[in-house]
Amino acid sequence: MSQTSYVNANIYTGEDDQIHANNYLVVDDESGKITKIGSGEIPQVDKTVDLAGKFVIPGLINCHTHVVMDPQTADGGTDNNEVAAVVQALSNLHDLLKSGVTYIRECGSSYDVDIYLSKLIEQGKVTKAPEILPSGRPYSMTGGHGDMPNFGHLVDSPDEMRKAVRQGIKRGAKTIKVMATGGVMTENDFMDDPQLSEEEIHVAVEEAHHKGLTVAAHAEGNPGIMNAIKAGVDSIEHGFYVNDEEIKLMLEKGTYLTPTIVGAWAFIEYAPGKIPDWEMNKIAAAWKDLRGNITNAKNAGVPITLGTDAGTPFNDFTMTPEELPLLVEQGFTNHEALQTSYNSAKLMKIDDEYGSLAEGKYADFLVLDENPLEKIEAVVQKDKAVYKKGRREY
């Protein structure tokens, strides 16, 4: 059994708030899993890599992406044909991995492209890409936030939802995405427009949970956020206007919150004058409120995940690390910001093998020049080393 040891490393495992100085990792080269992590005498192995005192952290897990989208367009490029969507997705996957993202949950993909790509990645036929927990197309009411060209499954009753979700699972979806409210990128609705009903969402949850799968709800305003929580979804995506009553119910139900702050920040930073006024006005109105509401949820104990909504306007696939400093600006400690990635693994039910660095887990890790517990911007380093299952990819 061939093994490689990575020595002289300062390791943040993700399982506590410490940097473990002068530690080593031993990785089985065939399985890509960690066989030993610790300090002191280094086991005899086939190959040794000296990390020269740099800082090692787990690979980032982004639980909200749209890899078929083009962030340089106002509409995300969902009107692409299937070939163009695949080419776009491959480019975006490479950017994600290079930025330090080693696993994603896709939250809506034209043509079910993510389902097919996830299988090709598993088979080793697509490389230089993070692994994918695929959702396929999202589920939307007619005229709703997911009613874009080539994008959503349109459902207008509980029975239609049940059949559509069953079809999605048959095609290979491993998570389900529903649209509970309007959103920024659709002209004829607003964040506080409830869309899919509580009953329709509950049917999606019931079908997904029968198969051990999770449900994510796009829910930006009220009463749609409450509808989704009551229906039993596993995560609220965006949650810009989440309130105290909803936070209380999320704590009772164990619901996760994915704030996607960098997606909103990218609008504010780069979009003025480049997108329609109606689109800009929506996010500008929410920008102040969403940050306070997310911090309020975190302080109450709601588990916060790492997700960026990558693919929305000017929110490109290199920007996942930028989410962490934005969380720290809103009152998260550096450790709490880093823990959002581990929370993503827990939400996605992959934390037995991913999300932290421990014996028996995959050796997905990043090598940084600076200590992220002291300087969270360390994760944004452009030339960081990225390892996937013990193999250096960038």
Secondary structure, DSSP 8 states (H G I E B T S, - for coil): --EEEEEEEEE--SSSS--EEEEEEEEETTT-BEEEEESSS----SEEEE-TT-EEEE-EEEEEE-TT--TTSTTTTTT--HHHHHHHHHHHHHHHHHHTEEEEEE---GGGHHHHHHHHHHTTSS-SS-EEE---S-EE-TTSTT-STTT-EE--SHHHHHHHHHHHHHHT-SEEEEE-B--SS-TT--TT-B-S-HHHHHHHHHHHHHTT-EEEEEE-STTHHHHHHHHT-SEEEE-TT--HHHHHHHHHHT-EEE--HHHHHHHHHH-TTTS-HHHHHHHHHHHHHHHHHHHHHHHHT--B-----BTSTT--TT-GGGHHHHHHHTT--HHHHHHHHHHHHHHTT-TTTSSS--TTSB--EEEESS-TTT-GGGGG-TT-EEEETTEE--
